[in-house]
Amino acid sequence: MRVKTLKDVDLRGKRVFIRADLNVPQDETGRIVDDTRIRASIPTIEYCLQQGAAVMVTSHLGRPKEGACTPEDSLAPIAERLSELLGRPVPLIEHWVDGGFTVQPGEAVLLENVRCNVGEKKNDEELARKYAALCDVYVNDAFGTAHRAEASTVGIARFAPVACAGLLMAAEIEALSRALEHPKRPLVAIVGGAKVSTKLTILKSLAEKVDQLIVGGGIANTFLLATGKRIGKSLAEPELVVEAQAIMDMMAARGSEVPLPVDVVVADEVSALARANRVSVDEVGPNDRILDVGPKTAARYCDIVAHAGTVVWNGPLGVFEYDQFAGGTKMLASAIAHSEAYSLAGGGDTIAAIKKFGVEKDIDYISTGGGAFLEFLEGKKLPAIAALEARYDG
């Protein structure tokens, strides 16, 4: 895919409108509890400021009602944190859609929660044109919202004089394209999670292109059911065993497989106090819940990773939040970190596991996108990226 990037554009003296993803988690008092997304947006903002641009940044936060921005919806805490990280004041501008505010070259402002604007989520053309009128250059740096066709992610790209990808967006596109469109083989995909239903299309899409497909969590339990294994009271979707078998058949037809657990870690409840027991997959009792893979299975998965050329990881192997059920995911994370393969990881639980096991610096690329990352894995055309592609003029 070809898009104009920030470094292809002359920014000096230009009004630059950056759509960032600053949708960070906050506690009940509004305090930011994880500023990862804010930090990820800093390089693009700093680059524009260094180039002498007048910078406007906006983002969504939460799920506000359009036309009514409550204190809980406000980007005020984000403006404060941006100011700290940039080492300069970043004023928060309210009621900005029709202009009426000024930004000088070398200055930055934060425009209030974009999803408070009526018509934002429906990609209203009139609203998009108003956004475009505020700037000379539109920069989309919000990969996390690239799968949504909204006025600030798609509409404005149609009407702004120049539309390009920010540094983060460009890095996401390059990393995902490298992993999925031009991978070094063997290409190994690891897909974990609670339900097959939420990742069925991803699994089918990957089964057509990867050399090994490892499944984890509740998804693996459904696959075990499909092979006739007893899983006790484990989380699974019996109604999707036919789909799971079809995916295994797809891999087999290509001369590959979906390697399933040979041993598992079980308990009679999911809690920090639950007693973990390692058993053969053929010894799962009627009251057992499978909450992790066992060491033999983890070792097999790690061997697959060790011989991979590219690894795409989305989802843990077990309930890693509790230490007694974290062994499989921990071994996998370590194997990916030490592998010579190009590694790409994404998804909230995956990132949480990466942080828990301290391997952030050893994963080649960690995607900031959740839904966007998954839809890219499915092979879908993301609306915001398509909008930038449409504006590419070489």
C-alpha positions as CSV (number, residue, x, y, z in Angstrom):
1,M,0.0,0.0,0.0
2,R,1.3,3.4,-0.9
3,V,0.5,6.6,1.2
4,K,2.1,9.9,1.5
5,T,4.0,10.2,4.8
6,L,4.7,13.1,7.1
7,K,8.3,13.3,5.9
8,D,7.2,13.8,2.3
9,V,5.5,17.1,3.2
10,D,6.9,20.6,3.6
11,L,5.5,21.7,6.9
12,R,7.2,25.1,7.5
13,G,4.6,27.7,8.4
14,K,1.7,25.3,7.7
15,R,-1.4,24.6,9.8
16,V,-1.2,20.9,10.6
17,F,-4.2,19.0,11.9
18,I,-3.1,15.7,13.6
19,R,-5.7,13.0,14.3
20,A,-4.0,11.1,17.1
21,D,-5.2,8.2,19.3
22,L,-5.0,9.6,22.9
23,N,-7.8,7.3,24.2
24,V,-6.1,6.3,27.4
25,P,-7.5,4.5,30.4
26,Q,-8.3,6.6,33.5
27,D,-9.4,5.9,37.0
28,E,-12.6,7.1,38.6
29,T,-10.9,10.5,39.5
30,G,-9.8,11.0,35.8
31,R,-6.2,10.3,36.5
32,I,-4.4,8.6,33.6
33,V,-3.3,5.1,34.5
34,D,-1.4,4.2,31.3
35,D,0.0,6.9,29.0
36,T,1.4,4.6,26.4
37,R,-0.8,6.0,23.6
38,I,0.1,9.6,24.5
39,R,3.8,8.7,24.4
40,A,3.4,7.0,21.1
41,S,2.0,10.2,19.6
42,I,4.8,12.4,20.8
43,P,7.3,11.8,17.9
44,T,4.8,13.0,15.2
45,I,3.9,16.1,17.2
46,E,7.5,17.0,18.0
47,Y,8.5,16.5,14.3
48,C,5.8,18.9,13.2
49,L,6.8,21.5,15.8
50,Q,10.5,21.2,14.8
51,Q,9.6,21.8,11.2
52,G,7.9,25.1,12.1
53,A,4.3,24.1,11.8
54,A,1.3,25.4,13.7
55,V,0.1,22.2,15.3
56,M,-3.5,21.2,16.2
57,V,-4.0,17.7,17.7
58,T,-7.3,16.0,18.4
59,S,-8.4,12.6,19.5
60,H,-11.4,10.7,20.8
61,L,-11.7,9.7,24.5
62,G,-14.3,7.2,25.7
63,R,-17.8,7.1,24.2
64,P,-19.3,10.6,24.6
65,K,-22.7,11.6,23.4
66,E,-22.4,13.7,20.3
67,G,-23.3,17.3,21.0
68,A,-22.7,17.1,24.7
69,C,-19.2,17.0,26.1
70,T,-19.2,16.3,29.9
71,P,-16.2,16.8,32.2
72,E,-15.7,13.0,32.1
73,D,-15.4,13.3,28.3
74,S,-12.8,16.1,28.3
75,L,-9.3,15.8,27.0
76,A,-8.1,18.1,29.8
77,P,-6.0,15.4,31.6
78,I,-4.5,14.5,28.2
79,A,-3.6,18.2,27.5
80,E,-1.8,18.3,30.9
81,R,0.1,15.1,30.2
82,L,1.0,16.3,26.7
83,S,2.3,19.5,28.1
84,E,4.6,17.5,30.5
85,L,5.9,15.2,27.8
86,L,6.5,18.0,25.3
87,G,7.9,20.4,27.9
88,R,5.7,23.2,26.7
89,P,2.1,24.3,27.3
90,V,-0.5,22.6,25.2
91,P,-3.8,24.6,25.7
92,L,-7.1,22.7,25.3
93,I,-9.4,24.4,22.8
94,E,-13.2,23.9,23.2
95,H,-15.8,24.6,20.5
96,W,-13.2,24.5,17.8
97,V,-15.0,23.1,14.8
98,D,-15.8,26.6,13.3
99,G,-12.4,28.0,14.0
100,G,-12.1,31.2,16.0
101,F,-8.8,30.3,17.6
102,T,-5.2,30.9,16.5
103,V,-2.1,28.7,16.6
104,Q,1.3,30.2,15.7
105,P,4.1,28.3,14.0
106,G,6.0,26.3,16.6
107,E,3.0,26.1,18.9
108,A,0.7,23.2,19.6
109,V,-2.9,23.1,20.9
110,L,-5.2,20.2,21.7
111,L,-8.7,20.3,20.3
112,E,-11.4,18.9,22.6
113,N,-12.8,15.3,22.2
114,V,-13.5,14.9,18.5
115,R,-16.4,12.5,19.1
116,C,-18.3,15.2,20.9
117,N,-18.9,16.8,17.5
118,V,-22.3,16.0,15.9
119,G,-21.7,13.9,12.8
120,E,-18.2,12.7,13.7
121,K,-19.0,9.0,13.9
122,K,-21.2,9.0,10.8
123,N,-18.4,10.6,8.8
124,D,-20.6,13.7,8.0
125,E,-19.3,15.5,4.9
126,E,-20.1,19.0,6.1
127,L,-18.3,18.3,9.4
128,A,-15.3,16.8,7.5
129,R,-15.1,19.9,5.3
130,K,-15.0,22.1,8.4
131,Y,-12.2,20.1,9.8
132,A,-10.3,20.4,6.5
133,A,-10.8,24.2,6.4
134,L,-8.8,24.5,9.6
135,C,-5.6,23.1,8.1
136,D,-3.1,23.0,5.3
137,V,-1.9,19.5,6.1
138,Y,-3.9,16.6,7.6
139,V,-2.0,14.0,9.4
140,N,-3.6,10.7,10.5
141,D,-1.5,9.2,13.3
142,A,-4.3,7.2,14.9
143,F,-3.9,3.6,13.7
144,G,-6.1,2.4,16.5
145,T,-9.1,4.0,14.8
146,A,-8.1,3.2,11.2
147,H,-10.9,0.6,10.9
148,R,-13.5,3.2,11.6
149,A,-14.9,5.6,8.8
150,E,-15.3,8.8,10.8
151,A,-15.1,12.5,9.8
152,S,-11.7,12.9,11.5
153,T,-10.2,9.7,10.1
154,V,-11.7,9.4,6.6
155,G,-13.8,12.5,5.7
156,I,-11.1,15.1,6.4
157,A,-8.6,13.1,4.3
158,R,-10.8,13.7,1.2
159,F,-11.0,17.5,1.6
160,A,-7.7,18.7,3.3
161,P,-5.2,20.2,0.8
162,V,-2.7,17.5,1.8
163,A,-3.4,14.2,3.6
164,C,-0.6,12.0,4.9
165,A,0.3,9.4,7.5
166,G,2.0,10.4,10.7
167,L,5.2,8.7,11.9
168,L,3.3,6.1,14.1
169,M,0.7,5.3,11.3
170,A,3.5,4.9,8.8
171,A,5.4,2.6,11.1
172,E,2.2,0.5,11.7
173,I,1.6,0.2,8.0
174,E,5.2,-0.8,7.3
175,A,5.3,-3.4,10.1
176,L,2.0,-5.0,9.2
177,S,2.8,-5.1,5.5
178,R,6.2,-6.7,6.3
179,A,4.7,-9.4,8.5
180,L,1.7,-10.3,6.3
181,E,2.3,-9.2,2.7
182,H,6.1,-10.0,2.4
183,P,6.9,-12.3,5.3
184,K,10.1,-14.2,5.8
185,R,9.0,-17.8,6.2
186,P,8.1,-19.9,8.0
187,L,5.2,-17.5,8.9
188,V,3.8,-18.4,12.4
189,A,0.6,-16.9,13.7
190,I,-0.4,-17.2,17.4
191,V,-4.1,-16.4,18.1
192,G,-5.4,-16.7,21.6
193,G,-8.5,-15.4,23.3
194,A,-11.7,-16.5,24.9
195,K,-13.9,-17.2,21.8
196,V,-13.5,-18.6,18.3
197,S,-16.5,-16.5,17.3
198,T,-14.8,-13.2,17.8
199,K,-11.8,-14.3,15.8
200,L,-13.3,-16.8,13.3
201,T,-12.6,-14.7,10.2
202,I,-9.1,-13.9,11.3
203,L,-8.4,-17.6,11.9
204,K,-9.8,-18.5,8.4
205,S,-7.8,-15.7,6.8
206,L,-4.6,-16.8,8.5
207,A,-5.2,-20.4,7.7
208,E,-4.8,-19.5,4.0
209,K,-1.4,-17.8,4.4
210,V,0.5,-19.0,7.4
211,D,2.8,-22.0,7.8
212,Q,1.8,-22.7,11.4
213,L,-1.2,-21.6,13.3
214,I,-1.1,-21.8,17.1
215,V,-4.3,-21.3,19.0
216,G,-4.6,-20.5,22.7
217,G,-7.1,-19.9,25.5
218,G,-10.8,-20.7,25.0
219,I,-10.2,-20.9,21.3
220,A,-7.9,-23.9,21.8
221,N,-10.5,-25.6,23.9
222,T,-13.0,-25.4,21.1
223,F,-10.4,-26.9,18.8
224,L,-9.8,-29.7,21.3
225,L,-13.5,-30.4,21.4
226,A,-13.4,-30.7,17.6
227,T,-10.8,-33.5,17.9
228,G,-13.0,-35.4,20.4
229,K,-11.1,-34.4,23.6
230,R,-13.0,-33.9,26.9
231,I,-12.5,-30.4,28.3
232,G,-14.6,-30.6,31.5
233,K,-16.1,-27.2,32.4
234,S,-13.6,-25.2,30.3
235,L,-14.6,-22.1,28.3
236,A,-15.5,-23.2,24.8
237,E,-18.0,-22.9,22.0
238,P,-19.4,-26.3,21.1
239,E,-21.5,-24.8,18.4
240,L,-18.3,-23.9,16.5
241,V,-16.5,-27.2,16.5
242,V,-17.4,-27.7,12.8
243,E,-15.7,-24.3,12.0
244,A,-12.7,-25.3,14.1
245,Q,-12.4,-28.6,12.2
246,A,-12.7,-26.7,8.9
247,I,-9.8,-24.5,9.8
248,M,-7.7,-27.5,10.8
249,D,-8.6,-29.1,7.4
250,M,-7.5,-25.9,5.6
251,M,-4.1,-26.1,7.2
252,A,-3.8,-29.9,6.6
253,A,-4.6,-29.3,2.9
254,R,-1.7,-26.9,2.7
255,G,0.6,-29.5,4.3
256,S,0.6,-27.8,7.7
257,E,-1.4,-28.2,11.0
258,V,-2.9,-26.5,14.0
259,P,-0.8,-28.0,16.8
260,L,-3.0,-28.6,19.9
261,P,-2.1,-29.0,23.6
262,V,-0.9,-32.4,24.7
263,D,-0.8,-31.3,28.4
264,V,-2.7,-28.6,30.2
265,V,-3.0,-26.8,33.5
266,V,-6.4,-27.2,35.1
267,A,-8.3,-25.9,38.2
268,D,-11.8,-26.1,39.5
269,E,-12.1,-22.3,39.5
270,V,-10.6,-19.2,38.0
271,S,-9.1,-17.2,40.8
272,A,-5.8,-16.1,42.4
273,L,-6.3,-18.8,45.0
274,A,-7.1,-21.7,42.7
275,R,-4.9,-24.7,42.9
276,A,-3.3,-25.5,39.5
277,N,-2.8,-29.1,38.4
278,R,-0.8,-30.2,35.3
279,V,-2.4,-33.1,33.5
280,S,-2.3,-34.8,30.2
281,V,-5.0,-33.5,27.8
282,D,-6.5,-37.0,28.0
283,E,-6.9,-36.7,31.8
284,V,-9.1,-33.6,32.0
285,G,-11.8,-34.3,34.6
286,P,-15.5,-33.4,34.3
287,N,-15.1,-30.5,36.8
288,D,-11.8,-29.2,35.5
289,R,-11.3,-25.9,33.7
290,I,-8.3,-25.7,31.3
291,L,-6.6,-22.4,32.2
292,D,-3.2,-22.8,30.5
293,V,-1.1,-25.1,28.4
294,G,1.3,-27.5,30.1
295,P,5.1,-27.4,29.8
296,K,5.3,-30.1,27.1
297,T,2.9,-28.1,24.9
298,A,4.6,-24.8,25.7
299,A,8.0,-26.3,24.7
300,R,6.5,-27.5,21.4
301,Y,5.2,-24.1,20.6
302,C,8.5,-22.5,21.6
303,D,10.3,-24.8,19.2
304,I,8.0,-23.8,16.4
305,V,8.7,-20.1,17.2
306,A,12.5,-20.8,17.3
307,H,12.4,-22.0,13.7
308,A,10.1,-19.2,12.4
309,G,11.0,-16.4,10.0
310,T,8.1,-14.2,11.0
311,V,5.8,-14.4,14.1
312,V,2.5,-12.6,14.4
313,W,1.1,-12.8,18.0
314,N,-2.4,-11.9,19.1
315,G,-3.7,-13.3,22.4
316,P,-2.3,-15.2,25.4
317,L,-2.3,-19.0,25.8
318,G,-4.0,-19.0,29.2
319,V,-5.2,-16.9,32.1
320,F,-1.8,-15.2,32.5
321,E,-3.1,-12.6,34.9
322,Y,-2.8,-15.3,37.6
323,D,0.8,-16.6,38.0
324,Q,-0.1,-20.2,38.4
325,F,-1.8,-20.1,34.9
326,A,0.9,-17.8,33.3
327,G,3.6,-20.4,32.5
328,G,2.6,-21.1,28.9
329,T,2.2,-17.5,27.9
330,K,5.5,-16.6,29.7
331,M,7.4,-19.3,27.9
332,L,5.9,-18.2,24.6
333,A,6.8,-14.5,25.2
334,S,10.3,-15.5,26.1
335,A,10.6,-17.7,22.9
336,I,9.4,-14.9,20.7
337,A,11.7,-12.4,22.4
338,H,14.7,-14.7,21.8
339,S,13.8,-15.8,18.3
340,E,15.6,-14.4,15.3
341,A,12.2,-14.1,13.5
342,Y,10.7,-10.8,12.8
343,S,8.0,-10.4,15.5
344,L,4.8,-8.4,15.5
345,A,2.4,-8.3,18.4
346,G,-0.9,-6.5,19.0
347,G,-4.1,-6.5,21.1
348,G,-4.7,-5.4,24.6
349,D,-4.2,-8.7,26.4
350,T,-1.1,-9.4,24.3
351,I,0.5,-6.1,25.2
352,A,-0.4,-6.6,28.9
353,A,1.4,-10.0,28.8
354,I,4.4,-8.5,27.0
355,K,4.6,-5.9,29.8
356,K,4.1,-8.4,32.6
357,F,7.0,-10.6,31.3
358,G,9.2,-7.6,30.5
359,V,10.0,-8.4,26.8
360,E,8.9,-5.1,25.3
361,K,12.3,-4.3,23.9
362,D,12.7,-7.7,22.3
363,I,9.5,-7.7,20.2
364,D,10.3,-6.1,16.8
365,Y,7.0,-4.2,16.6
366,I,4.1,-3.8,19.1
367,S,1.0,-2.5,17.4
368,T,-1.0,0.3,19.1
369,G,-4.2,-0.9,17.4
370,G,-6.8,-3.3,18.8
371,G,-9.6,-3.7,16.4
372,A,-7.6,-2.2,13.6
373,F,-4.8,-4.7,14.1
374,L,-7.3,-7.6,14.1
375,E,-9.0,-6.3,10.9
376,F,-5.7,-5.9,9.2
377,L,-4.9,-9.5,10.1
378,E,-8.2,-10.5,8.5
379,G,-7.0,-8.9,5.3
380,K,-9.6,-6.2,5.4
381,K,-9.0,-2.8,3.8
382,L,-9.0,-0.3,6.7
383,P,-11.1,2.9,5.8
384,A,-8.6,5.4,7.1
385,I,-5.7,3.8,5.3
386,A,-7.7,3.6,2.1
387,A,-8.5,7.3,2.4
388,L,-4.8,8.1,2.6
389,E,-4.0,5.7,-0.3
390,A,-6.6,7.6,-2.4
391,R,-4.7,10.9,-1.8
392,Y,-1.3,9.4,-2.7
393,D,0.1,11.3,-5.7
394,G,3.6,9.9,-5.8
